[in-house]
Amino acid sequence: MILKLFFIFLCFGLCWAVEDPNIVRPCFLDDFKCMADNLAVNANCKRDVRGKVASLYRIPKFKFDTPFFNATYIDYNLKNRGRDKCFVSEFFFNKKSRNLLITIDCPNLNYESTRTYLEHRSFLEDSVYSFNINATYPLIRLTTVLPHSIDFDLCSVMTFAYVAELPKFYIDPNDPKTANYLTRDLKLLNIYERETFYWRANELARYYINSLICDFGCY
């Protein structure tokens, strides 16, 4: 029994010790003023932010590509709900790499639009399809790394989006051609969603950071 306890405490000690001593977390995760103060020391951002995120955000036209599927999608009258429920889940500075990292979690993020789908093929014109879509994502995790070498410039970096769980969605074809084409085979849906959020991630993270923490002036 003593030996078992020793191993338990040893494991606990080793697991606790893996924390990188170069990682500094200067702020509570809900202290946006502290985050802004840390950013504004080196970054060209304004601390005077709007201070809120709309529960419904509209984008007239949003275009994105999915290279794996040789396709382009255009969302018209895109409605995005749930941005106001996003929250910061990580914020730290790495003294060794001199990078600042911020992660934002967005639960139950909803997208609704009329979507045009362009299928690209060699030696042929694009095939065009149209449908209405409403999709809710249980969790989208946005991670942005801001290097000190570029003064933590949010506008010059990419945000990585992790689709933690595939969405629940409803699709309504706008014509018989689209209805006959769309498939119920969802084996490749995870690839499609990763490619989709490659394009959405920057806009989501920038909107949140510029609205609530420090305004870098790009969206």
N, CA and C of each residue as an Amber inpcrd file, in Angstrom:
protein
   657
   0.8340000  -1.2040000   0.0000000   0.0000000   0.0000000   0.0000000
   0.8650000   1.2490000   0.0000000   1.9160000   1.2400000   0.8220000
   2.8250000   2.3880000   0.8800000   3.5000000   2.5940000  -0.4620000
   3.8830000   1.4600000  -1.1050000   4.5340000   1.5380000  -2.4050000
   3.5950000   2.1420000  -3.4490000   2.3100000   1.7460000  -3.4100000
   1.3410000   2.2920000  -4.3590000   1.1830000   3.7950000  -4.1700000
   1.1140000   4.2250000  -2.9040000   0.9840000   5.6510000  -2.6260000
   2.2020000   6.4170000  -3.1160000   3.3830000   5.7980000  -2.9550000
   4.6130000   6.4390000  -3.4070000   4.5630000   6.6960000  -4.9130000
   4.1040000   5.6800000  -5.6630000   4.0260000   5.8240000  -7.1060000
   2.9860000   6.8760000  -7.5030000   1.8840000   6.9220000  -6.7640000
   0.8540000   7.9190000  -7.0550000   1.4030000   9.3290000  -6.8490000
   2.0770000   9.5460000  -5.7180000   2.6300000  10.8650000  -5.4460000
   3.7530000  11.2050000  -6.4060000   4.5440000  10.1920000  -6.8110000
   5.6160000  10.4200000  -7.7540000   5.0580000  10.8550000  -9.1030000
   4.0090000  10.1640000  -9.5530000   3.3730000  10.5190000 -10.8220000
   2.8020000  11.9330000 -10.7600000   2.1380000  12.2490000  -9.6400000
   1.5690000  13.5850000  -9.4740000   2.6610000  14.6470000  -9.5400000
   3.7820000  14.3600000  -8.8840000   4.8820000  15.3210000  -8.8810000
   5.4790000  15.5150000 -10.2540000   5.6360000  14.4210000 -11.0190000
   6.2060000  14.5270000 -12.3580000   5.2640000  15.2670000 -13.2970000
   3.9630000  14.9550000 -13.1870000   2.9820000  15.6250000 -14.0380000
   2.9470000  17.1210000 -13.7490000   3.0490000  17.4780000 -12.4840000
   3.0320000  18.8870000 -12.0980000   4.2870000  19.5970000 -12.5940000
   5.4020000  18.8400000 -12.6560000   6.6860000  19.4440000 -12.9950000
   6.8500000  19.7140000 -14.4850000   5.9550000  19.1950000 -15.3290000
   6.1300000  19.3880000 -16.7610000   5.8170000  20.8180000 -17.1990000
   5.2310000  21.6230000 -16.3360000   4.9480000  23.0200000 -16.6750000
   6.2510000  23.7220000 -17.0500000   6.2620000  24.3360000 -18.2160000
   7.4480000  25.0130000 -18.7380000   7.7400000  26.2550000 -17.8950000
   8.9440000  26.3520000 -17.3250000   9.2670000  27.5270000 -16.4960000
   9.3400000  28.8290000 -17.2950000   9.3870000  28.7070000 -18.6270000
   9.4240000  29.9100000 -19.4690000   8.0390000  30.5060000 -19.7120000
   7.0070000  29.7640000 -19.3350000   5.6390000  30.2310000 -19.5650000
   5.2000000  31.1530000 -18.4330000   4.7740000  32.3440000 -18.7970000
   4.2930000  33.3290000 -17.8260000   2.8410000  33.6700000 -18.1570000
   1.9770000  33.5210000 -17.1750000   0.5630000  33.8800000 -17.3400000
   0.2880000  35.1220000 -16.4910000   0.3620000  36.2920000 -17.0930000
   0.2790000  37.5330000 -16.3120000  -1.1380000  37.9520000 -15.9370000
  -2.1360000  37.3390000 -16.5400000  -3.5040000  37.8360000 -16.3580000
  -4.4880000  36.7110000 -16.0520000  -5.5350000  37.0510000 -15.3040000
  -6.6880000  36.1660000 -15.2170000  -7.3700000  36.1490000 -16.5870000
  -8.0020000  35.0420000 -16.9020000  -8.5320000  34.8680000 -18.2480000
  -9.7390000  35.7380000 -18.5590000 -10.2870000  36.3890000 -17.5600000
 -11.3920000  37.3230000 -17.8100000 -10.9710000  38.7790000 -17.6000000
  -9.6680000  39.0120000 -17.4300000  -9.1580000  40.3710000 -17.1880000
  -8.6400000  40.9570000 -18.4960000  -9.5480000  41.5020000 -19.2850000
  -9.1640000  42.0280000 -20.5910000  -8.2830000  43.2720000 -20.4850000
  -8.4490000  44.0440000 -19.4290000  -7.6070000  45.2310000 -19.2490000
  -6.1440000  44.8230000 -19.0650000  -5.9280000  43.7870000 -18.2620000
  -4.5710000  43.2790000 -18.0560000  -3.9810000  42.7860000 -19.3780000
  -4.7830000  42.0620000 -20.1670000  -4.3030000  41.5780000 -21.4560000
  -3.9610000  42.7410000 -22.3760000  -4.8230000  43.7550000 -22.3980000
  -4.5710000  44.9190000 -23.2430000  -3.3020000  45.6460000 -22.8150000
  -3.0960000  45.7670000 -21.5160000  -1.8870000  46.4220000 -21.0130000
  -0.6370000  45.6790000 -21.4670000  -0.6710000  44.3510000 -21.4230000
   0.4750000  43.5520000 -21.8390000   0.7130000  43.6410000 -23.3410000
  -0.3570000  43.6880000 -24.1050000  -0.2150000  43.8030000 -25.5520000
   0.2590000  45.1940000 -25.9710000  -0.3450000  46.2180000 -25.4000000
  -0.0960000  47.5860000 -25.8410000   1.3180000  48.0620000 -25.5480000
   2.0160000  47.3980000 -24.6380000   3.4050000  47.7800000 -24.3550000
   4.2580000  47.6750000 -25.6080000   4.0250000  46.6450000 -26.4180000
   4.8300000  46.4290000 -27.6170000   4.0330000  46.4880000 -28.9130000
   2.7530000  46.2510000 -28.8500000   1.9480000  46.1660000 -30.0710000
   1.3110000  47.5080000 -30.4080000   1.0430000  47.6850000 -31.6860000
   0.3780000  48.8970000 -32.1420000  -1.1340000  48.6600000 -32.1220000
  -1.6890000  48.6300000 -30.9100000  -3.1320000  48.4280000 -30.7790000
  -3.6970000  49.4360000 -29.7880000  -4.9620000  49.7350000 -29.9380000
  -5.6330000  50.7290000 -29.1140000  -6.4330000  50.0470000 -28.0080000
  -6.2480000  50.5330000 -26.7900000  -6.9670000  49.9460000 -25.6510000
  -8.4320000  50.3660000 -25.6100000  -8.7620000  51.4230000 -26.3490000
 -10.1430000  51.9060000 -26.3810000 -10.9440000  51.0270000 -27.3430000
 -11.6040000  50.0050000 -26.8200000 -12.3490000  49.0580000 -27.6430000
 -13.8470000  49.2200000 -27.4090000 -14.6420000  48.5960000 -28.2770000
 -16.1020000  48.7490000 -28.1500000 -16.6430000  48.0600000 -26.8950000
 -15.9460000  47.0550000 -26.4140000 -16.3010000  46.4500000 -25.1390000
 -17.4250000  45.4380000 -25.1680000 -17.8860000  45.0720000 -26.3400000
 -18.9340000  44.0590000 -26.4250000 -18.8780000  43.3760000 -27.7890000
 -19.4740000  42.2070000 -27.8400000 -19.5620000  41.4330000 -29.0730000
 -21.0320000  41.1520000 -29.3400000 -21.4770000  41.4140000 -30.5420000
 -22.8900000  41.2160000 -30.8820000 -23.2550000  39.7340000 -30.8790000
 -24.4610000  39.4310000 -30.4330000 -24.9240000  38.0360000 -30.4290000
 -25.2200000  37.5520000 -31.8410000 -25.5450000  38.4880000 -32.7460000
 -25.7850000  38.1650000 -34.1550000 -24.9090000  39.0640000 -35.0130000
 -24.0880000  38.4290000 -35.8500000 -23.1740000  39.1700000 -36.7210000
 -23.4930000  38.7860000 -38.1610000 -23.6450000  39.7930000 -39.0300000
 -24.0160000  39.5430000 -40.4160000 -22.8650000  39.8790000 -41.3610000
 -22.6670000  39.0280000 -42.3510000 -21.6730000  39.2560000 -43.3910000
 -22.3950000  39.0810000 -44.7320000 -22.4510000  40.1260000 -45.5590000
 -23.2040000  40.0370000 -46.8170000 -22.7060000  38.9310000 -47.7500000
 -21.3760000  38.7730000 -47.8140000 -20.8010000  37.7690000 -48.7170000
 -19.4950000  37.2570000 -48.1360000 -19.3660000  35.9450000 -48.0270000
 -18.1450000  35.3400000 -47.4980000 -17.7490000  34.1770000 -48.3990000
 -16.5610000  34.2800000 -48.9950000 -16.0940000  33.2850000 -49.9540000
 -14.9390000  32.4890000 -49.3630000 -14.9610000  31.1720000 -49.5530000
 -13.8570000  30.3490000 -49.0780000 -13.6750000  29.1360000 -49.9950000
 -12.4460000  28.6090000 -49.9950000 -12.0970000  27.4790000 -50.8460000
 -11.8430000  26.2320000 -50.0050000 -12.1270000  25.0700000 -50.6010000
 -11.7900000  23.7920000 -49.9790000 -10.9760000  22.9950000 -51.0020000
  -9.6440000  23.1660000 -50.9990000  -8.7930000  22.5390000 -52.0320000
  -8.9300000  21.0230000 -52.1170000  -9.1280000  20.3690000 -50.9820000
  -9.2410000  18.9040000 -50.9980000 -10.4010000  18.4620000 -51.8910000
 -11.4670000  19.2800000 -51.9340000 -12.6620000  18.9260000 -52.6880000
 -12.7400000  19.6530000 -54.0350000 -11.6880000  20.4040000 -54.3930000
 -11.6830000  21.1630000 -55.6490000 -12.9330000  22.0400000 -55.7630000
 -13.2000000  22.7630000 -54.6880000 -14.4550000  23.5120000 -54.6480000
 -14.2770000  24.8900000 -54.0200000 -15.1920000  25.7730000 -54.4050000
 -15.2920000  27.1060000 -53.8090000 -16.7180000  27.2820000 -53.3080000
 -16.8510000  27.9030000 -52.1420000 -18.1620000  28.1660000 -51.5550000
 -18.3290000  29.6630000 -51.3480000 -19.5330000  30.1480000 -51.5850000
 -19.8530000  31.5530000 -51.3330000 -21.1030000  31.6040000 -50.4680000
 -20.9500000  32.1460000 -49.2640000 -22.0890000  32.3330000 -48.3670000
 -22.6750000  33.7170000 -48.5960000 -23.9790000  33.7860000 -48.8660000
 -24.6770000  35.0570000 -49.0130000 -25.5830000  35.2630000 -47.8030000
 -25.6470000  36.5460000 -47.3740000 -26.4430000  36.8920000 -46.1900000
 -26.1010000  35.9640000 -45.0310000 -24.8130000  35.8690000 -44.7400000
 -24.3320000  34.9700000 -43.6810000 -24.6700000  35.5400000 -42.3070000
 -25.3530000  34.7440000 -41.5080000 -25.6720000  35.1220000 -40.1320000
 -24.8490000  34.2390000 -39.1960000 -24.1110000  34.8730000 -38.3060000
 -23.2790000  34.1370000 -37.3510000 -23.7570000  34.4700000 -35.9450000
 -24.2350000  33.4560000 -35.2400000 -24.7420000  33.6430000 -33.8830000
 -23.8150000  32.9540000 -32.8790000 -23.7250000  33.5610000 -31.6920000
 -22.9930000  32.9260000 -30.6020000 -21.6190000  33.4970000 -30.3270000
 -21.1880000  34.5060000 -31.0720000 -19.8790000  35.1070000 -30.8060000
 -19.7880000  35.6880000 -29.4090000 -20.9200000  36.1360000 -28.8990000
 -20.9310000  36.7450000 -27.5640000 -20.6930000  35.7140000 -26.4670000
 -20.7380000  34.4180000 -26.8030000 -20.4930000  33.3640000 -25.8150000
 -19.0330000  32.8840000 -25.8210000 -18.2320000  33.4040000 -26.7430000
 -16.8160000  33.0320000 -26.7870000 -16.0990000  33.5500000 -25.5430000
 -15.0140000  32.8880000 -25.1580000 -14.2560000  33.3180000 -23.9860000
 -12.7910000  32.9260000 -24.1480000 -11.9180000  33.6490000 -23.4700000
 -10.4830000  33.3520000 -23.5060000 -10.2050000  32.1510000 -22.6050000
  -9.5730000  31.1260000 -23.1610000  -9.2600000  29.9230000 -22.3830000
  -7.7570000  29.7770000 -22.1090000  -6.9330000  30.5970000 -22.7790000
  -5.4950000  30.5840000 -22.5030000  -4.8860000  31.9120000 -22.9350000
  -3.9330000  32.4030000 -22.1150000  -3.2190000  33.6410000 -22.4300000
  -1.8760000  33.5700000 -21.7120000  -0.7920000  33.4390000 -22.4950000
   0.5150000  33.3860000 -21.8450000   1.6070000  33.9700000 -22.7320000
   2.7250000  34.2820000 -22.0910000   3.9280000  34.7460000 -22.7860000
   5.0440000  33.7390000 -22.5360000   5.7160000  33.3390000 -23.6270000
   6.8390000  32.4130000 -23.5170000   8.1350000  33.2210000 -23.5380000
   8.8360000  33.2290000 -22.4080000  10.0520000  34.0450000 -22.2890000
  11.1560000  33.5710000 -23.2220000  11.1620000  32.2840000 -23.5480000
  12.2130000  31.7430000 -24.4080000  11.9630000  32.0750000 -25.8810000
  10.7610000  31.7760000 -26.3640000  10.4360000  32.0450000 -27.7710000
  10.0380000  33.4960000 -27.9920000   9.6710000  34.1920000 -26.8970000
   9.1930000  35.5750000 -26.9480000   7.9100000  35.6980000 -27.7800000
   7.1010000  34.6690000 -27.6790000   5.7940000  34.6720000 -28.3310000
   4.7020000  34.8350000 -27.2890000   3.6440000  35.5110000 -27.6840000
   2.4560000  35.6080000 -26.8500000   1.3660000  34.7620000 -27.4980000
   0.6970000  33.9520000 -26.7050000  -0.3450000  33.0630000 -27.2300000
  -1.6840000  33.3790000 -26.5740000  -2.7040000  33.4090000 -27.3980000
  -4.0630000  33.5870000 -26.8850000  -4.9770000  32.5630000 -27.5510000
  -5.7640000  31.8500000 -26.7420000  -6.7280000  30.8810000 -27.2480000
  -8.1270000  31.3120000 -26.8310000  -9.0400000  31.2470000 -27.7830000
 -10.4320000  31.6430000 -27.5570000 -11.3240000  30.4570000 -27.8730000
 -12.1810000  30.0920000 -26.9430000 -13.1370000  29.0000000 -27.1500000
 -14.5070000  29.5900000 -27.4880000 -15.1280000  29.0300000 -28.5200000
 -16.4580000  29.4830000 -28.9270000 -17.4180000  28.2940000 -28.9270000
 -18.2390000  28.1520000 -27.8950000 -19.2080000  27.0470000 -27.8450000
 -20.4820000  27.3870000 -28.6070000 -21.0640000  26.3710000 -29.2240000
 -22.3610000  26.5010000 -29.9000000 -22.3900000  27.6580000 -30.8970000
 -21.3750000  27.6990000 -31.7290000 -21.2770000  28.7340000 -32.7590000
 -22.1570000  28.3450000 -33.9390000 -23.0310000  29.2540000 -34.3480000
 -24.0110000  28.9450000 -35.3900000 -23.7720000  29.7820000 -36.6470000
 -23.8770000  29.1200000 -37.8050000 -23.7770000  29.7950000 -39.0990000
 -25.0130000  29.4550000 -39.9280000 -25.5990000  30.4870000 -40.5280000
 -26.7680000  30.2930000 -41.3910000 -26.5980000  31.1530000 -42.6300000
 -26.8140000  30.5760000 -43.8090000 -26.6400000  31.3510000 -45.0430000
 -27.3190000  30.6570000 -46.2160000 -27.3790000  31.3920000 -47.3180000
 -27.6660000  30.8000000 -48.6200000 -26.3190000  30.5930000 -49.2910000
 -26.0040000  29.3570000 -49.6050000 -24.6460000  29.0170000 -50.0490000
 -24.6180000  28.5670000 -51.5090000 -23.6870000  29.1440000 -52.2540000
 -23.4040000  28.7020000 -53.6150000 -22.1520000  27.8390000 -53.5890000
 -22.2370000  26.6950000 -54.2430000 -21.1350000  25.7390000 -54.2750000
 -20.6540000  25.6010000 -55.7170000 -19.3690000  25.8970000 -55.9510000
 -18.7710000  25.7950000 -57.2720000 -17.8300000  24.5990000 -57.3030000
 -18.1120000  23.6400000 -58.1510000 -17.2570000  22.4580000 -58.2840000
 -16.3140000  22.6740000 -59.4710000 -14.9950000  22.6260000 -59.2120000
 -13.9980000  22.8640000 -60.2460000 -13.5130000  21.5480000 -60.8480000
 -13.3560000  21.5380000 -62.1930000 -12.8720000  20.3440000 -62.8780000
 -11.9980000  20.7600000 -64.0550000 -11.0120000  19.9470000 -64.3760000
 -10.1360000  20.2380000 -65.5090000 -10.8960000  20.1700000 -66.8340000
 -10.6210000  21.1470000 -67.7140000 -11.1940000  21.2020000 -69.0700000
 -12.6960000  21.3850000 -69.0910000 -13.2790000  21.7260000 -67.9410000
 -14.7290000  21.9090000 -67.8850000 -15.0600000  23.1820000 -67.1130000
 -16.1830000  23.7620000 -67.4280000 -16.6750000  24.8920000 -66.6450000
 -17.1400000  24.3930000 -65.2760000 -17.2080000  25.3270000 -64.3370000
 -17.6460000  24.9530000 -62.9850000 -19.1010000  24.4950000 -62.9960000
 -19.3710000  23.5050000 -62.1860000 -20.7620000  23.1440000 -61.8990000
 -21.2070000  23.9710000 -60.7020000 -22.4160000  24.5060000 -60.7630000
 -22.8950000  25.4290000 -59.7330000 -24.1210000  24.8460000 -59.0420000
 -24.0900000  24.8710000 -57.7060000 -25.1950000  24.3610000 -56.9020000
 -25.5530000  25.3990000 -55.8400000 -26.7720000  25.3420000 -55.3460000
 -27.2190000  26.3320000 -54.3560000 -28.1040000  25.6670000 -53.3030000
 -27.8670000  26.0500000 -52.0460000 -28.6850000  25.5050000 -50.9570000
 -28.6320000  26.4310000 -49.7510000 -29.6290000  26.3060000 -48.9030000
 -29.6420000  27.0080000 -47.6140000 -29.0540000  26.0740000 -46.5620000
 -28.2680000  26.6380000 -45.6600000 -27.6300000  25.8050000 -44.6410000
 -27.6960000  26.4970000 -43.2890000 -27.9070000  25.7030000 -42.2570000
 -27.8900000  26.1830000 -40.8720000 -27.0910000  25.1500000 -40.0700000
 -25.9360000  25.5650000 -39.5470000 -25.0330000  24.6310000 -38.8590000
 -24.6120000  25.1950000 -37.5070000 -24.6190000  24.3310000 -36.4860000
 -24.1870000  24.7180000 -35.1430000 -23.0110000  23.8340000 -34.7210000
 -21.9210000  24.4900000 -34.3230000 -20.7000000  23.7930000 -33.9270000
 -20.5960000  23.7700000 -32.4000000 -20.5400000  22.6020000 -31.7820000
 -20.4730000  22.5260000 -30.3160000 -19.2810000  23.2830000 -29.7300000
 -18.1240000  23.2420000 -30.4100000 -16.9670000  23.9800000 -29.9100000
 -15.9690000  24.2410000 -31.0320000 -15.6480000  25.5210000 -31.2220000
 -14.5510000  25.9460000 -32.1000000 -13.4930000  26.5920000 -31.2200000
 -12.2540000  26.1200000 -31.3390000 -11.1520000  26.6400000 -30.5170000
 -10.1610000  27.3830000 -31.4070000  -9.9630000  28.6610000 -31.1160000
  -9.1110000  29.5310000 -31.9290000  -7.8090000  29.8330000 -31.1890000
  -6.6810000  29.5000000 -31.7880000  -5.3780000  29.7630000 -31.1580000
  -4.5490000  30.6710000 -32.0560000  -4.1030000  31.7820000 -31.4920000
  -3.2960000  32.7580000 -32.2160000  -1.9700000  32.9500000 -31.4930000
  -0.8770000  32.8380000 -32.2330000   0.4630000  33.0670000 -31.6880000
   0.9780000  34.3900000 -32.2330000   1.3190000  35.2960000 -31.3230000
   1.8000000  36.6270000 -31.7000000   3.2940000  36.7290000 -31.3920000
   4.1600000  36.7240000 -32.4110000   5.6010000  36.8150000 -32.1670000
   6.0280000  38.2270000 -31.7560000   6.9320000  38.2920000 -30.7930000
   7.4850000  39.5730000 -30.3730000   8.2650000  40.2250000 -31.5080000
   8.8190000  39.3910000 -32.4120000   9.6400000  39.9050000 -33.5110000
   8.8570000  40.7980000 -34.4640000   7.5260000  40.6710000 -34.4810000
   6.7030000  41.5540000 -35.3090000   5.7890000  42.4010000 -34.4140000
   6.2510000  42.6410000 -33.1990000   5.5290000  43.5050000 -32.2480000
   4.1170000  43.0110000 -31.9560000   3.9680000  41.6960000 -31.8480000
   2.6670000  41.0900000 -31.5190000   1.5710000  41.5450000 -32.4750000
   1.8990000  41.7130000 -33.7400000   0.9420000  42.2570000 -34.7030000
  -0.1000000  41.2130000 -35.1120000  -1.2970000  41.3740000 -34.5970000
  -2.3910000  40.4420000 -34.8810000  -2.7080000  40.3920000 -36.3690000
  -2.5430000  41.5070000 -37.0690000  -2.9360000  41.5990000 -38.4780000
  -1.9890000  40.8540000 -39.4100000  -0.8480000  40.3960000 -38.8920000
   0.1560000  39.7420000 -39.7360000   0.2520000  38.2420000 -39.5090000
  -0.5950000  37.6880000 -38.6680000  -0.4940000  36.2600000 -38.3400000
  -1.7910000  35.5390000 -38.6670000  -1.6660000  34.2250000 -38.7650000
  -2.8290000  33.3680000 -38.9930000  -3.3120000  32.7990000 -37.6560000
  -4.5990000  32.5870000 -37.5700000  -5.1900000  31.9280000 -36.4060000
  -5.5380000  30.4900000 -36.7800000  -5.1790000  29.5660000 -35.9100000
  -5.5090000  28.1500000 -36.1220000  -6.8470000  27.8460000 -35.4510000
  -7.7340000  27.2120000 -36.2000000  -9.0390000  26.8300000 -35.6630000
  -9.1120000  25.3150000 -35.5110000  -9.4210000  24.8780000 -34.3240000
  -9.6290000  23.4530000 -34.0530000 -11.1240000  23.1930000 -33.9440000
 -11.6430000  22.3650000 -34.8420000 -13.0550000  21.9920000 -34.8050000
 -13.1680000  20.7910000 -33.8700000 -13.5280000  21.0720000 -32.6170000
 -13.5000000  20.0370000 -31.5880000 -14.5490000  18.9500000 -31.8060000
 -15.6540000  19.3260000 -32.4210000 -16.7350000  18.3680000 -32.6670000
 -17.4700000  18.7970000 -33.9260000 -17.8560000  17.8480000 -34.7430000
 -18.5280000  18.1690000 -35.9990000 -19.9070000  18.7810000 -35.7420000
 -20.3630000  19.6160000 -36.6720000 -21.5960000  20.3620000 -36.4300000
 -22.8630000  19.5310000 -36.6170000 -23.9220000  20.0510000 -36.0350000
 -25.2690000  19.5890000 -36.3500000 -25.8100000  20.5790000 -37.3750000
 -26.2690000  20.0810000 -38.5200000 -26.6480000  21.0170000 -39.5660000
 -27.8910000  20.5600000 -40.3250000 -28.5220000  21.5580000 -40.9590000
 -29.7040000  21.3270000 -41.7770000 -29.4500000  21.9690000 -43.1400000
 -29.7640000  21.2380000 -44.2080000 -29.5420000  21.7290000 -45.5620000
 -30.8500000  21.6530000 -46.3400000 -31.1570000  22.7360000 -47.0520000
 -32.3650000  22.7960000 -47.8760000 -31.9480000  23.1830000 -49.2980000
 -31.9240000  22.2410000 -50.2370000 -31.5190000  22.5500000 -51.6190000
 -32.4700000  23.5580000 -52.2580000 -31.9000000  24.4350000 -53.0870000
 -32.7140000  25.4700000 -53.7240000 -33.2220000  25.0780000 -55.1050000
 -32.8140000  23.9010000 -55.6040000 -33.2800000  23.4690000 -56.9230000
 -33.1030000  21.9480000 -57.0300000 -33.8060000  21.3110000 -57.9810000
 -33.7030000  19.8530000 -58.1350000 -32.2810000  19.3860000 -58.4560000
 -31.5380000  20.1660000 -59.2330000 -30.1640000  19.7950000 -59.5800000
 -29.3190000  19.6300000 -58.3270000 -29.4360000  20.5740000 -57.4060000
 -28.6720000  20.4970000 -56.1580000 -29.1640000  19.3430000 -55.3010000
 -30.4660000  19.1590000 -55.2330000 -31.0430000  18.0800000 -54.4190000
 -30.5460000  16.7190000 -54.8890000 -30.4010000  16.5550000 -56.1980000
 -29.9350000  15.2770000 -56.7370000 -28.4350000  15.0850000 -56.5400000
 -27.7210000  16.2020000 -56.3980000 -26.2620000  16.1100000 -56.3140000
 -25.7650000  15.8730000 -54.8870000 -26.3930000  16.5380000 -53.9190000
 -25.8940000  16.4850000 -52.5450000 -25.9010000  15.0550000 -52.0160000
 -24.8830000  14.7430000 -51.2480000 -24.7160000  13.3880000 -50.7350000
 -24.9950000  13.3250000 -49.2360000 -25.3640000  12.1510000 -48.7780000
 -25.5250000  11.9100000 -47.3440000 -24.2880000  11.2360000 -46.7520000
 -23.3010000  11.0090000 -47.5820000 -22.0580000  10.3850000 -47.1270000
 -21.1930000  11.4500000 -46.4510000 -21.0270000  11.3380000 -45.1360000
 -20.3280000  12.3690000 -44.3620000 -18.9580000  11.9030000 -43.8760000
 -18.3810000  10.9090000 -44.5210000 -17.0880000  10.3770000 -44.0540000
 -15.9850000  11.4240000 -44.1020000 -16.0720000  12.3640000 -45.0540000
 -15.0210000  13.3710000 -45.2200000 -15.4090000  14.7230000 -44.6180000
 -16.4530000  14.7380000 -43.8120000 -16.9200000  16.0060000 -43.2480000
 -15.8630000  16.6690000 -42.3730000 -15.0750000  15.8720000 -41.6450000
 -14.0510000  16.4620000 -40.7790000 -13.0100000  17.2260000 -41.5890000
 -12.6520000  16.7150000 -42.7820000 -11.7020000  17.4300000 -43.6450000
 -12.3310000  18.7250000 -44.1550000 -13.5690000  18.6340000 -44.5730000
 -14.2690000  19.8270000 -45.0670000 -14.3360000  20.9170000 -44.0010000
 -14.6580000  20.5460000 -42.7610000 -14.7970000  21.5540000 -41.7090000
 -13.4460000  22.1770000 -41.3450000 -12.3630000  21.3960000 -41.3730000
 -11.0430000  21.9700000 -41.1050000 -10.6740000  22.9850000 -42.1730000
 -10.9770000  22.6510000 -43.4330000 -10.6720000  23.5910000 -44.5140000
 -11.5610000  24.8320000 -44.4290000 -12.8040000  24.6440000 -44.0560000
 -13.7290000  25.7790000 -43.9230000 -13.2260000  26.7680000 -42.8700000
 -12.8340000  26.2580000 -41.7070000 -12.4290000  27.1570000 -40.6270000
 -11.0070000  27.6870000 -40.7940000 -10.2610000  27.1480000 -41.7310000
  -8.9940000  27.7840000 -42.1010000  -9.2670000  29.2130000 -42.5610000
 -10.3910000  29.4070000 -43.2640000 -10.7540000  30.7320000 -43.7730000
 -11.5230000  31.5600000 -42.7480000 -12.2380000  30.9320000 -41.8760000
 -13.0590000  31.6770000 -40.9160000 -12.2860000  32.1130000 -39.6790000
 -11.2090000  31.4150000 -39.3580000 -10.5280000  31.6060000 -38.0750000
 -10.0080000  33.0220000 -37.8710000  -9.3410000  33.5820000 -38.8680000
  -8.7710000  34.9240000 -38.7150000  -9.8420000  35.9490000 -38.3630000
 -10.9320000  35.9210000 -39.1250000 -11.9960000  36.9020000 -38.9060000
 -12.6060000  36.7610000 -37.5170000 -12.8190000  35.5220000 -37.0770000
 -13.4110000  35.2880000 -35.7570000 -12.5140000  35.8080000 -34.6370000
 -11.2280000  35.4410000 -34.6840000 -10.3020000  35.8380000 -33.6220000
 -10.0800000  37.3440000 -33.6200000  -9.8980000  37.9260000 -34.7890000
  -9.6460000  39.3730000 -34.8640000 -10.8440000  40.1750000 -34.3670000
 -12.0360000  39.7380000 -34.7430000 -13.2320000  40.4410000 -34.2850000
 -13.3150000  40.4180000 -32.7590000 -13.0660000  39.2800000 -32.1700000
 -13.1550000  39.1420000 -30.7140000 -12.0850000  39.9760000 -30.0170000
 -10.8320000  39.8260000 -30.4350000  -9.7170000  40.5450000 -29.7960000
  -9.8590000  42.0480000 -29.9840000 -10.1940000  42.4740000 -31.1890000
 -10.3290000  43.9120000 -31.4530000 -11.5280000  44.5310000 -30.7410000
 -12.5350000  43.7330000 -30.4740000 -13.7450000  44.2450000 -29.8300000
 -13.6180000  44.3070000 -28.3200000 -12.8880000  43.3580000 -27.7260000
 -12.8930000  43.2270000 -26.2670000 -11.5510000  43.4630000 -25.5800000
 -10.4510000  43.3040000 -26.3100000  -9.1340000  43.3500000 -25.6360000
  -8.3290000  44.5510000 -26.0900000  -7.8530000  44.5470000 -27.3370000
  -7.0450000  45.6450000 -27.8470000  -7.2550000  45.6980000 -29.3510000
  -7.5180000  46.8900000 -29.8830000  -7.9320000  47.0410000 -31.2800000
  -6.7230000  47.2410000 -32.1930000  -6.4580000  46.2250000 -33.0130000
  -5.3470000  46.2840000 -33.9570000  -5.7630000  46.8990000 -35.2930000
  -7.0570000  47.1120000 -35.4810000  -7.5410000  47.7940000 -36.6850000
  -7.7200000  46.9030000 -37.8960000  -7.6990000  45.5830000 -37.7370000
  -7.9280000  44.6820000 -38.8800000  -9.0000000  43.6700000 -38.5070000
  -9.7600000  43.2500000 -39.5230000 -10.8540000  42.3130000 -39.2740000
 -10.8770000  41.2400000 -40.3570000
